[in-house]
Each structure stands twice: as C-alpha cells, then as structure tokens.
C-alpha cells in the first residue's frame, strides 16, 4: 500500500496537470470504488467543479474543489495518472474504475486492479480524515509533541507506528526502516522505551520519510509515479525486503523477517536488541 512518501510523490506529480482544470464528465466504471455519496451523485456533483488545490493528508490524496473536497485512497493497487483518449493505451487502463474527464481533453484516471481503492466526495475534509493523527513532517510535530503523543500508550511499538490515529502516513515499509535506524526491536512495548530511544525514533521517522520523498517512493509492487516510472526508495532500504542479507551496519548479523500483528516485519537481531 502506498505510504506517505509515495502519496506525496503522486500529489506532486499530478499538480501541474489537474490544478485549475474543470471536470466535464465523470465515468464511474466500478460503483463500489465510490465510497460516498452514491456513484450517481458523485458523478453529477463533480461536473463543473474546478480543482483549486491538490494536497496530501496521511495516505489520502486531497482535491480542493470549487464547492467540495474529493479524497482518494489508493489502498493496495490504486494508481492515479493523466492520459489522453487519443494516446496509446497503457497496461493500467485495463483496470480503470473511475475516469475524470477534464476541460482540456485529458483524463485523470483511477486504475485499481484489486478494487480496494476508494474515492470520497464530501463537504468537509474531516468527514474522511478527521481521526487521523498528526503529520510527521510538519513543524508542529516536534519531539515534545511526539513524547506527549506517546504518553500512556501501551502495546507493541511497531503496531503503534502503523496506527493512523497515532501518526498519519506511516505504513509497514517505513515503520521497519525507522525502527532499524533507531535500533529499536519492533516487538518492544511502548512503555519500555527510554527517553533517548523515543528521541531516536522521532528523528528516524522523519529521516526515512524525507528520504522516501527524495527518492520518489518505493516501487516494490504496484506503486508507480503518475508518469508511469518507478520510484527509487527500494534501492536504499536497510531493513525492509532485505531478509537473509547482511546488515549494512557490518554487525555480523543478517536481516530477519517475522510476522508481527499479521504483518511482515524486517529487523536486525543484533542492532535491534
């Protein structure tokens, strides 16, 4: 599933093509891809609305429109890209679920092979994302705020990082990378972390997310940038997807993979004791 760096890359890649464009026709090919309102109301209400802004909140793409907000969550296999009906079809066109026709003759296409992705049309953004936690790369997300947010939290640290109501945008990949960088075992209980470990984790979260954006996301499975090219983050991972390989810290151990909360979890048993 695309995480914060992947969704941020998608937003940046689409801005120049969708901002100031007006929707002229909406072709909903899979009604259940529309979470709210009904697919018919969704299509009719969008016509005539212009995109004023394009942003990200957590793992959601957020379109600020003339009267409403449209949000898209890509889930496992969703892709957003620009295409012209006159151009040669691409592989992703086999799974178009919603096509947004624009006033310049181009289309914004939402392709989704597994059909888990969703689009929302609402009057207020918080109708969809109101329960999300803070954005980890904002200035307001300080170490003090992170410490306060962790206070009285229980459970396992890896699972807490995946909780979108705790911090928005972190998924399985960047949780593993942040914990490796902070040298914290993903099985550690939250309330056992020492102040220095919390500080290291805070810094590590921001480092791996920023690097993920710099390398334009990780093209491990379905994720591609809007132009169809691959991100490069996967080429720089230190833990995720490296099971059986020697730890780059030259600690003498290899990266292990285990199941934790039904998620594949990668860690170094030497560095992350």
Beta strands, then each sheet from edge to edge (+ up, - down):
strand 1: 23-28
strand 2: 34-36
strand 3: 51-57
strand 4: 60-65
strand 5: 69-73
strand 6: 78-84
strand 7: 96-102
strand 8: 106-112
strand 9: 118-122
strand 10: 134-135
strand 11: 167-168
strand 12: 255-260
strand 13: 263-268
sheet 1: 1+ 7- 8+ 6-
sheet 2: 2+ 9+ 5- 4+ 3-
sheet 3: 10+ 11+
sheet 4: 12+ 13-
end
